[in-house]
Amino acid sequence: MFLMMAEALEFCAVASARPHSAFWKFLCHQQSHAEWIGCSLHDMIQPSFSFLVGAVLPFSLASRAARGQSRLRMTAHALGRALVLILLGVVLRSINAGHVNWTFEDTLSQIGMGYGFLFVLGFRPARDFWLAFGAILLGYWAAFALYPVPSNFDYASVGVPSDWPHLMSGFAAHWNKNSNLAWAFDKWFLNLFPRSRPFLYNKGGYTTLAFIPTLGTMILGLIAGNILRDQRPPGAKVKWFILAGALFLTLSLLAGYWGICPIVKRIWTPSWTLYSGGWCFLYLAGFYAVIEILGCKRWAFPLMVIGSNSIAAYCVANIFDTVLDRVSRHFGWDFPPTSSSPYTPLLHGTIVLLLFWLGLYALYRRKIFLRI
């Protein structure tokens, strides 16, 4: 959530004004999404959030059971939460679009569409977590692999230049932008909803069906949460997370290198699930070691303020620019402010980020937490 809020710092605007600076170019890359194959730090926001949804579930189930809630009541609440998450994602996309935008690629919608299954799976033994994870990845991979690669396809008609450097050939072409199985599904599914004009493609290549492998990421979090709650020593937990992270990273890189399945976050390929899941395990190992084993906790307080109100932080980060832009236009202000200095966007963004955090801190002090 901090990385998402930190988009306000606008590193790419500074990099554009300082084109010869390798430092700002690097920061811009890490604050931007990969065009197709590959990964930046910014690409890890959504999988980390999805992973944590799964990681907290064992703690939530144990807490609710201790309060005497029945499985039926808990499941009904979970399904209601899933529906709210789906609709909240639609609302946030609609606010940014300026009209009702029936689309389901938002992070909250993607989590909501898989959350019901994740919740039910949480009652099952750990063995079933792995079986479900394997079935999701293999099934999703097979569905893409069996969908025919179009021949003489007019990529320009779906917003992809014919000379786009990220178009793949051979077997990997099954995962090309806006010509794959998930794109074909959206051409049918999204046109079932009221639209001002027919849906033809998503500019970024994002798809509704990505919620299926996203569920795989949440299941990895569920596995991690179970390990955090079991009785093994803290050092053994860290070792498990490191080994799992290294294994998943290796498998994903080999799958991409051999052309079996490219690592593409925008359509959440199975290899991306493995790759991002590997990093999530390594992040968890590092933070768990520092905070729980070494006892270094004070530095994390600013992050705890954000994490304790993650839904509020997500909503604010998604709509703040839109709201401020409309308010500033009403009063005739420049937003963002114009200046000859290349660092003006950074200064402006720092102020905005501080306001974000102070707002969340005020909620934290008053114990006001947005929950679904």
Rosetta blueprint (number, residue, H / E / L):
1 M L
2 F H
3 L H
4 M H
5 M H
6 A H
7 E H
8 A H
9 L H
10 E L
11 F H
12 C H
13 A H
14 V H
15 A H
16 S H
17 A H
18 R L
19 P L
20 H L
21 S L
22 A H
23 F H
24 W H
25 K H
26 F H
27 L H
28 C H
29 H H
30 Q H
31 Q L
32 S L
33 H L
34 A L
35 E L
36 W L
37 I E
38 G L
39 C L
40 S L
41 L L
42 H H
43 D H
44 M H
45 I H
46 Q H
47 P H
48 S H
49 F H
50 S H
51 F H
52 L H
53 V H
54 G H
55 A H
56 V H
57 L H
58 P H
59 F H
60 S H
61 L H
62 A H
63 S H
64 R H
65 A H
66 A H
67 R L
68 G L
69 Q L
70 S L
71 R H
72 L H
73 R H
74 M H
75 T H
76 A H
77 H H
78 A H
79 L H
80 G H
81 R H
82 A H
83 L H
84 V H
85 L H
86 I H
87 L H
88 L H
89 G H
90 V H
91 V H
92 L H
93 R H
94 S H
95 I H
96 N H
97 A H
98 G L
99 H L
100 V L
101 N L
102 W L
103 T L
104 F L
105 E L
106 D L
107 T H
108 L H
109 S H
110 Q H
111 I H
112 G H
113 M H
114 G H
115 Y H
116 G H
117 F H
118 L H
119 F H
120 V H
121 L H
122 G L
123 F L
124 R L
125 P L
126 A H
127 R H
128 D H
129 F H
130 W H
131 L H
132 A H
133 F H
134 G H
135 A H
136 I H
137 L H
138 L H
139 G H
140 Y H
141 W H
142 A H
143 A H
144 F H
145 A H
146 L H
147 Y L
148 P L
149 V L
150 P L
151 S L
152 N L
153 F L
154 D L
155 Y H
156 A H
157 S H
158 V H
159 G L
160 V L
161 P L
162 S L
163 D L
164 W L
165 P L
166 H L
167 L L
168 M L
169 S L
170 G H
171 F H
172 A H
173 A H
174 H H
175 W H
176 N L
177 K L
178 N L
179 S L
180 N L
181 L H
182 A H
183 W H
184 A H
185 F H
186 D H
187 K H
188 W H
189 F H
190 L H
191 N H
192 L H
193 F L
194 P L
195 R L
196 S L
197 R L
198 P L
199 F L
200 L L
201 Y L
202 N L
203 K L
204 G L
205 G L
206 Y L
207 T L
208 T H
209 L H
210 A H
211 F H
212 I H
213 P H
214 T H
215 L H
216 G H
217 T H
218 M H
219 I H
220 L H
221 G H
222 L H
223 I H
224 A H
225 G H
226 N H
227 I H
228 L H
229 R H
230 D L
231 Q L
232 R L
233 P L
234 P H
235 G H
236 A H
237 K H
238 V H
239 K H
240 W H
241 F H
242 I H
243 L H
244 A H
245 G H
246 A H
247 L H
248 F H
249 L H
250 T H
251 L H
252 S H
253 L H
254 L H
255 A H
256 G H
257 Y H
258 W L
259 G L
260 I L
261 C L
262 P L
263 I L
264 V E
265 K L
266 R L
267 I L
268 W L
269 T L
270 P H
271 S H
272 W H
273 T H
274 L H
275 Y H
276 S H
277 G H
278 G H
279 W H
280 C H
281 F H
282 L H
283 Y H
284 L H
285 A H
286 G H
287 F H
288 Y H
289 A H
290 V H
291 I H
292 E H
293 I H
294 L L
295 G L
296 C L
297 K L
298 R H
299 W H
300 A H
301 F H
302 P H
303 L H
304 M H
305 V H
306 I H
307 G H
308 S L
309 N L
310 S H
311 I H
312 A H
313 A H
314 Y H
315 C H
316 V H
317 A H
318 N H
319 I H
320 F H
321 D H
322 T H
323 V H
324 L H
325 D H
326 R H
327 V H
328 S H
329 R H
330 H H
331 F H
332 G L
333 W L
334 D L
335 F L
336 P L
337 P L
338 T L
339 S L
340 S L
341 S L
342 P L
343 Y L
344 T H
345 P H
346 L H
347 L H
348 H H
349 G H
350 T H
351 I H
352 V H
353 L H
354 L H
355 L H
356 F H
357 W H
358 L H
359 G H
360 L H
361 Y H
362 A H
363 L H
364 Y H
365 R H
366 R L
367 K L
368 I L
369 F L
370 L L
371 R L
372 I L
